[in-house]
Amino acid sequence: MGVFLLKQVFSDNVNYIQILDENGVIDESLRPKEIDDKELVEMYKKMFLARQYDAKQLSLQRQGRAVTYAPLIGEEATQIGSAMAMRPNDMFVPAFRQHGVYITRGMPLETLFIYWRGYEEGDAVPKDVRGYSNIVPVSTQMPHAVGIAYAQKYKKNDVAVISYIGDGGTSEGDFYEALNFAGVFKVPLVSIIENNQWAISVPREKQSAAPTLAQKAIAAGIRGVQVDGNDVLAVYEATREAIENAKNGPTVIECITYRLSIHTTADDPTKYRTDSEVEAWKQRDPLLRVKKYLMAKQLWGEDLEQKAASENAKLLDEAVEKAEQFKPDPKTMFTNVYSYMPRVLQDELDAAEDNNYWQGE
């Protein structure tokens, strides 16, 4: 009879972080030291602007003044919290719903509106924003993000690369391959899973049997953490810590949030989820909990809310006006593709111009 040696060869765990709860109560022992009440007001203002931008963009699409749009409502804390934790030189690689990240990093509002009108120029991100173009094909941004992070490490730059992906995207091969590479080469990647519970009509429980999505990092030898994605302070702190540790290797942060609106303007969520589910998540609204805290401390009130709403509306209206006056240049389909223009692309551009390809001028 053989002798079997039974022993544990691996064990790990995933921690969950919450700092600001649904009632607006902060656990001061966990609060980031650099986020005082004044800074929290600024966080709230950015979240509020992102929500108003979202409503404006959705309205424009319904009027036929924008293309198919993916709303962000309900996910503001995940986006603003992570974006505010980035250092000036850090870079981000979005999917297609990270409008709050763009806004926080200084993307001109009119550029965002130009993008959602369907023009190439709207996807040309200014260099000082330190971000990349919207990526619509699911999970294909992950190999890009890892490659960018590897390049930063190779150049010995103190730069972290923050990537964003939805819960559905973590089921794609690109996600696993990217994490495997990131783990082996210890690249400075912070991968944020914006787990909004629904991959279009597919619920989270049908995406994976794993209790958490953060634990997918463990198989790649990467640290994984789960946070309350509707808690802007928890997201900020988890991202800040991951960025600080990025020189030692990557981190995966699963942000538990909820898509309060439609997947895109081509979607009807009433066909696959209940109103009661949505209403339950509205009680965990990321803006509401910050507002509760600020009002309890007499740092915010309805007068300030109305003033901010009016100022935001003016900014958005001015940006829309600029976007609708914008005249596209067909050449941008060539000039915004590469850092330099390859010969084959230059030949195509020359041929287009020689044959008077541009129409409607």
C-alpha positions in Angstrom: 0.0 0.0 0.0 1.4 3.4 -1.0 1.8 6.2 1.5 0.2 9.5 0.5 1.5 12.7 1.9 -1.2 15.3 2.2 -0.2 18.9 2.7 -1.4 22.3 1.8 0.7 23.8 -0.9 -1.1 27.2 -1.3 -3.5 29.4 0.5 -4.5 33.1 0.1 -7.4 35.4 0.7 -9.1 38.5 -0.7 -9.8 41.4 1.7 -12.8 43.7 1.3 -12.5 47.5 2.0 -15.2 49.9 3.0 -14.5 53.3 4.6 -17.7 55.4 3.9 -20.9 53.4 4.4 -24.4 53.9 2.9 -25.4 56.1 5.9 -22.6 58.6 5.3 -20.5 57.4 8.2 -16.7 57.3 7.8 -14.4 54.8 9.6 -11.9 57.4 10.6 -9.2 54.8 11.4 -9.2 53.8 7.7 -9.7 57.2 6.1 -6.9 58.3 3.8 -4.9 61.0 5.6 -4.6 63.3 2.6 -8.4 63.4 2.0 -9.7 65.9 4.5 -13.3 67.3 4.4 -12.3 70.0 2.0 -10.9 67.4 -0.4 -14.0 65.3 0.0 -16.1 68.2 -1.1 -14.0 68.4 -4.3 -14.5 64.7 -4.8 -18.2 65.1 -4.5 -18.2 68.0 -7.0 -16.4 65.9 -9.5 -18.8 63.0 -9.0 -21.7 65.5 -9.4 -20.3 66.9 -12.6 -19.8 63.4 -14.0 -23.4 62.5 -13.3 -24.7 65.7 -15.0 -22.4 65.1 -17.9 -23.9 61.6 -18.2 -27.5 62.9 -18.2 -26.6 65.5 -20.8 -24.9 63.0 -23.1 -27.9 60.6 -22.7 -30.3 63.4 -23.6 -28.3 64.3 -26.7 -28.3 60.7 -27.9 -32.1 60.5 -27.5 -32.4 63.7 -29.6 -30.3 62.2 -32.4 -27.4 64.5 -31.6 -25.0 61.8 -30.5 -24.2 58.1 -31.3 -24.8 55.0 -29.2 -23.8 55.9 -25.6 -22.8 54.0 -22.5 -24.0 55.7 -19.3 -21.9 55.7 -16.2 -24.6 56.6 -13.5 -24.0 54.6 -10.3 -20.3 54.1 -11.0 -19.0 57.6 -10.2 -17.2 56.6 -7.0 -15.2 53.9 -8.7 -14.1 56.3 -11.5 -13.5 59.5 -9.6 -11.9 57.7 -6.6 -9.4 55.9 -8.8 -8.7 58.8 -11.0 -8.0 61.2 -8.1 -5.5 58.6 -6.6 -3.4 58.8 -9.8 -0.3 60.8 -9.7 0.3 63.4 -12.5 2.6 61.0 -14.6 0.5 57.9 -14.1 -1.4 56.7 -17.2 -4.8 55.1 -17.7 -6.3 52.7 -20.2 -10.1 52.8 -20.3 -12.8 50.6 -21.7 -15.8 52.6 -23.0 -17.6 53.8 -19.9 -14.9 55.7 -18.1 -16.2 59.2 -18.7 -15.7 60.2 -15.1 -12.0 59.2 -15.3 -11.5 61.4 -18.4 -13.2 64.4 -16.7 -11.2 64.0 -13.5 -7.9 63.8 -15.5 -8.7 67.0 -17.3 -10.2 65.9 -20.7 -11.9 68.9 -22.2 -15.7 68.4 -22.1 -16.2 69.5 -25.7 -13.7 66.7 -26.7 -15.9 64.1 -25.0 -19.0 65.4 -26.7 -17.2 65.4 -30.1 -16.3 61.7 -29.5 -19.9 60.8 -28.9 -20.9 62.6 -32.0 -18.9 60.0 -33.8 -15.8 62.0 -34.9 -12.2 60.7 -34.8 -10.9 63.9 -33.2 -12.9 63.2 -30.1 -10.7 60.1 -29.5 -7.4 62.0 -29.7 -6.6 62.3 -26.0 -4.5 65.4 -25.1 -1.0 64.3 -23.8 -1.4 65.9 -20.4 -4.5 63.8 -19.7 -2.2 60.8 -19.8 -4.9 58.5 -21.0 -5.7 56.4 -24.1 -8.7 56.2 -26.4 -12.0 54.6 -25.7 -11.8 50.8 -26.3 -15.1 49.2 -27.2 -14.2 45.6 -28.1 -14.4 43.8 -24.7 -11.1 43.2 -22.9 -8.8 44.1 -25.8 -7.4 47.0 -23.8 -5.8 44.7 -21.3 -2.9 43.5 -23.5 -2.4 47.2 -24.5 -2.3 48.2 -20.8 0.2 45.5 -19.9 2.4 46.4 -22.8 2.4 50.1 -21.8 3.2 49.1 -18.2 6.1 46.9 -19.4 7.5 49.8 -21.4 7.4 52.0 -18.4 9.3 49.4 -16.4 11.8 48.9 -19.2 12.4 52.6 -19.3 12.7 52.7 -15.5 10.0 55.4 -15.3 8.1 55.8 -12.0 4.8 55.4 -13.8 1.8 53.2 -12.9 -0.7 52.2 -15.6 -4.3 52.0 -14.4 -6.6 49.8 -16.6 -10.4 49.5 -16.5 -12.5 46.5 -17.3 -16.0 45.3 -16.6 -17.1 42.1 -14.9 -17.9 40.6 -18.2 -14.5 41.4 -19.6 -12.8 39.3 -16.9 -14.2 36.2 -18.7 -12.2 37.0 -21.8 -8.9 35.4 -22.7 -7.3 38.8 -23.1 -7.8 39.4 -19.4 -6.2 36.2 -18.2 -3.3 36.5 -20.7 -2.6 40.0 -19.6 -2.6 39.2 -15.9 -0.3 36.2 -16.5 2.2 38.4 -18.3 1.8 41.2 -15.7 2.5 38.7 -12.9 5.5 37.1 -14.5 7.2 40.4 -15.4 5.9 42.3 -12.4 4.8 45.3 -14.4 3.4 48.4 -12.7 -0.2 47.7 -13.6 -3.3 48.4 -11.5 -6.2 46.6 -13.0 -9.6 47.9 -11.9 -12.5 45.7 -12.4 -15.6 47.9 -12.5 -18.0 45.2 -11.4 -21.4 46.7 -12.1 -23.2 43.3 -11.8 -24.3 43.0 -15.4 -22.4 42.3 -18.6 -25.3 43.7 -20.8 -27.9 41.1 -19.9 -25.6 38.5 -18.3 -25.6 38.7 -14.5 -22.5 38.5 -12.4 -23.3 35.0 -11.1 -23.3 33.6 -14.6 -19.9 35.2 -15.4 -18.0 33.2 -12.9 -18.5 30.6 -10.1 -15.7 32.3 -8.2 -16.9 34.1 -5.0 -15.0 37.2 -6.1 -13.5 38.4 -9.3 -10.5 39.8 -7.5 -9.3 36.3 -6.7 -8.7 35.7 -10.4 -5.5 37.7 -9.8 -4.2 35.0 -7.4 -3.7 32.4 -10.2 -1.4 34.9 -11.9 0.6 35.5 -8.7 -0.9 38.9 -8.3 -2.4 40.6 -5.3 -6.2 41.0 -5.5 -8.4 43.2 -3.3 -12.2 43.9 -3.3 -13.6 47.2 -2.4 -17.0 48.9 -2.0 -17.0 50.5 -5.5 -19.7 53.0 -4.3 -17.4 54.2 -1.6 -15.2 56.9 -3.2 -12.8 56.9 -0.2 -12.3 53.1 -0.3 -11.6 53.2 -4.1 -9.2 56.1 -3.6 -7.3 54.3 -0.9 -7.1 51.0 -2.6 -5.9 52.6 -5.8 -3.4 54.8 -4.0 -1.9 51.9 -2.2 -1.7 49.8 -5.4 0.0 52.7 -7.3 2.5 53.0 -4.4 3.3 49.3 -4.6 3.3 49.2 -8.4 7.1 49.3 -8.5 7.0 45.9 -6.9 4.3 44.5 -9.3 0.7 44.6 -10.3 -2.6 44.7 -8.3 -6.2 43.8 -9.3 -8.9 45.8 -7.6 -12.5 44.6 -7.9 -14.9 47.5 -7.3 -18.4 46.3 -6.3 -20.8 48.8 -7.9 -23.9 48.8 -9.9 -25.1 50.0 -13.3 -28.1 52.1 -12.4 -29.0 52.8 -16.0 -28.9 51.0 -19.3 -25.8 49.2 -20.7 -25.9 51.5 -23.7 -28.6 53.4 -25.5 -29.3 50.3 -27.6 -30.3 48.3 -24.5 -33.5 47.7 -22.5 -32.6 46.4 -19.0 -36.3 45.9 -18.1 -36.2 42.7 -20.1 -33.6 41.0 -17.9 -33.6 42.7 -14.4 -36.2 43.7 -11.9 -37.1 47.2 -10.7 -36.8 46.1 -7.1 -33.1 45.2 -7.7 -32.4 48.6 -9.1 -34.2 50.3 -6.3 -32.2 48.4 -3.7 -29.0 49.6 -5.3 -30.2 53.2 -5.4 -30.0 53.1 -1.6 -26.2 52.6 -2.0 -25.9 55.5 -4.5 -22.2 56.7 -4.4 -23.2 60.4 -4.4 -25.9 60.0 -1.8 -23.6 58.7 0.9 -21.0 61.4 0.4 -23.8 64.0 0.4 -25.1 62.6 3.7 -21.7 62.9 5.3 -21.1 66.5 4.1 -24.5 67.7 5.1 -24.1 66.2 8.5 -20.9 68.2 8.9 -22.6 71.3 7.4 -20.2 71.4 4.5 -22.9 71.0 1.9 -26.6 71.9 1.5 -29.3 72.3 -1.1 -28.2 75.8 -1.9 -24.7 74.6 -2.8 -26.2 71.7 -4.7 -28.3 74.1 -6.8 -25.3 76.4 -7.4 -23.1 73.5 -8.5 -25.9 72.1 -10.7 -26.2 75.5 -12.4 -22.5 75.9 -12.9 -22.2 72.4 -14.3 -25.1 73.0 -16.6 -23.4 76.1 -18.0 -20.1 74.3 -18.5 -21.9 71.4 -20.3 -24.0 73.7 -22.5 -20.9 75.6 -23.6 -19.1 72.4 -24.4 -22.0 71.1 -26.4 -22.1 74.3 -28.4 -18.4 74.0 -29.2 -18.8 70.3 -30.1 -21.7 71.0 -32.5 -19.8 73.8 -34.2 -16.8 71.5 -34.7 -16.1 70.5 -38.3 -14.3 67.1 -38.7 -11.2 66.6 -40.8 -11.2 63.3 -42.7 -7.4 63.2 -42.5 -7.7 62.3 -38.8 -8.4 58.7 -39.7 -4.8 58.6 -40.8 -3.0 61.0 -38.5 -4.4 59.9 -35.1 -3.5 56.2 -35.6 0.2 55.9 -35.0 2.8 58.0 -33.2 4.4 58.4 -36.7 2.9 57.7 -40.0 4.0 54.4 -41.7 4.8 54.5 -45.4 1.9 52.4 -46.3 -0.5 54.8 -44.5 1.1 57.8 -46.1 0.6 56.2 -49.5 -3.1 55.8 -48.8 -3.4 59.4 -47.6 -1.6 60.7 -50.7 -3.8 58.6 -53.0 -6.9 59.9 -51.2 -5.9 63.5 -51.7 -4.8 63.0 -55.3 -8.1 61.5 -56.2 -10.1 64.2 -54.3 -11.5 61.5 -52.1 -13.0 63.9 -49.5 -16.6 64.7 -50.2 -19.0 67.4 -49.0 -16.5 70.2 -48.5 
